[in-house]
Amino acid sequence: MPETATKAFDAAMAAFKKGDYRTALDKSEQALKDFPNDPAMHQFRALCLFALGEYQRASAAVHAVL
């Protein structure tokens, strides 16, 4: 059974708090598949990218939300 978007997003936030930014990014992208217009999820994805040092991708993600 696939994980729901809410569970994926919760798992993303938990992974981020543990410093597991790659998992946080993967889970946030999974959640965005179900809710592609959710600005909070896009903002969190950008935060994950920034934490991974992927600054250009983070900037593009934040710009899209704004």
Secondary structure, 3 states (H helix, E strand, C coil): CCCCHHHHHHHHHHHHHCCCHHHHHHHHHHHHHHCCCCHHHHHHHHHHHHHCCCHHHHHHHHHHHC
